[in-house]
Amino acid sequence: AEFRFEEATLRDFHENVVAPALHAMLACDIPLIAQIEGNCIGGGLEIAACCDLRICGRGSRFGIPIARLGFPLAPLEARIVAQVLPPTLLRELLIEARLLDAAEALRRGVVNRVVPDDEVAAEVQRSASRIALLSPQAMRLNKQTLRQIAAGGPSPEEQRAHYAYAPSAEHREGLAAFLDKRPAAWVRTKQ
């Protein structure tokens, strides 16, 4: 706890440890699924915000009630959470230190799906299994495009580069499988 009470060490923690870790999640080209069992509060919500899909149990609660602890949300972390939560909701969570239940989190776009508490892991596994059947190349390119859009793009160069997948084996296999009415046989490579 000592580092929290010195400005330099506190800044270093948030700007050189937490924010880069969250940005690494955002930069990941592999789909990330947040498996939320129980409370998703503070740093947990920051981590979940970096995931592509968020699946929680009915008993889950969400919020950033750090004003109760006497400190604000770090600017770089706030920017990340603001990419997922609407501005009015983020203000509400920070200014009132409110917690949302799972049903309200679903209504307000914080999570994609709410399932019974004891089915969260199974639902995440089903979602991951569906994703695993899809084109790895398409997943990477979709995530890159979504990041470009979040950053105000794509730029003209990024837009031109987007279509470089045209001659790829994966593109050819996907279309051939569609025309042959069979599942695609994707070649999985380590990245």
N, C-alpha and C positions, 0 to 999 in steps of 0.2 A: 504493500500500500504506500510505501514511502515515495515512490516515483510520482504518484498522483499529486503531490503537494509542492512540486517544483515545476515551474513553467517550462523550462527547457526539456526536462525528462518526460513531462506529460505530452508536449508537442511531439517529441521524438517518437513516443509510443504510438500516438494516433496517426502521425504522418509518415512514419518510416516502418511501422510494423502492421498496424491494423489496415490502413487504407491500401497499401500495396497487396496485402493478402486478399482483400475484397476485389481489387482490380484484377488480380490473377484469376479469380473465379470468373469475372466478367469477360476476360480475354480467352477463356477456355473455349475451344471449338467443339468440344464434346458436350452434348446436352446434359444439363445438371438438374436433378430433381431434389427438391427439399422434402424430406420425410419428417413431418412435424408431428411429434407425439408430445402433447402437453403444451406448456407455455413456450411462446416464441416472442421473447421480450428483449429489448435493448439490442445487444450484439447478436442475439439469435435472429432477430428480425432483419438486421443488416445482412447476415449471411444468407437468409432465405431470399432476400431481395436480389441477391446475385444469381439465383437459380432461375432456370427457364420455366420450370413448373413448380408449384407449391401445393402439396397435398397434405391435409391435416385431419386429425380426429375431431369429433364433435366437441370434445372437452377442451380443445386448444384455446388459448387466449393470446392476443397480439397487442403489442404496444411498445412505446419508448418512454416509460415514466421516469426518466432520469432527473427531471426537475425536482422530484421528491428527494433526490440524493444531493441536490445542490450543484448540478453541473449541466451544461448544454450538450447538444449533439455536436460532435466535431464537424467542421465544415466539409472536409472531403468525404466523410461518411454520410453526411446529410445529402450531398449531391448524388450519391449512389442510391440512397433510399428514395430520393425524389424522382428517380427514373422509373420507379415502380408505383409509388403511391401518388394519388392525385394531390395537388398542392393543398386543397382544403382539408383533406384527411391528415396529411402530414402535420399541418398546423394544429389540428385538433389533438393529435396524439402528443405533440410536443408541448403545446400551450396548456392543455388540460391534464396532461399525464394520464390520459384515458386508456383503458384496456378494452379491446373488442373481443367478443366471443366469436367462435368459429362461424356461426351463421352470418353475423354482421361482416366479418372479414370476407366471406364469400360474396355477399351483396356489394361490398365496396371495392372488390377487385384485388384484395390482398392475396387471396389464395385462388387456385383453379378448381379445387375439389375438396369437399368435406365428406368423410366416410365415418362409420362407427370407429370408436377409438381402437378397438382390437383388430381392425382391418387395414390400418394405415400402411403397415409394411407390405402386406399382400397387394394392396392397390398400387403402391409405388413399384413393386416388382412387375405387376401387369403392365404398367405404363412403360417401364424400362424395356420390357420384352417387346412391346409394340414398336418402340423406337428402334430397337436392335434389328428389326426386320427392314428398316428403311435404308436408303442410300447414305453411307457415311459421308460421301462427297457432298450430297445435298445438305446434310446436317451442318457440315463445316461452312459451306457457302451461305446457308440461311443465317447462321449465327454471325458470320462476318457482315452480311448485309444489314442485319438488325443493329449491330454495333455502329455501322456507318450511319444509319438513319438516326440513331440516338445522338450521334455527334454532329447532326446537321447535314449529312451527306445522303447518298454517296456523291463524291466529287466526280467531275467528268472522267478523270483517270480511273477511279474505282468502278464507275459504271461501265467503261469500256472493258476493263480487266475482268469484270464479272462473267462475261461470256466465254472465257478461255476454257471452260469445261466442255465446250461443244464437241471436240473430237475424242473426248475421254472414253476409256473402256467402260466406265461405270454408266455414263450417259447412254452409250450404245447398248449395254446389257439391259438397262432399265426399259428402254423403248422396245427392244427385242422381246423381253419377257412380257411386256404389255400386249404386244401384237400376237405372241404365241399363247397368251392366256395362261401363263405360268408364273410362279413366284420368281423374282429376280435372284440370281446367285451372286451376291456381292462378294468381292475379294476383300477380306479384312486385313489391313496392314497396321503395324504398330506405328505410332506417331511420336 
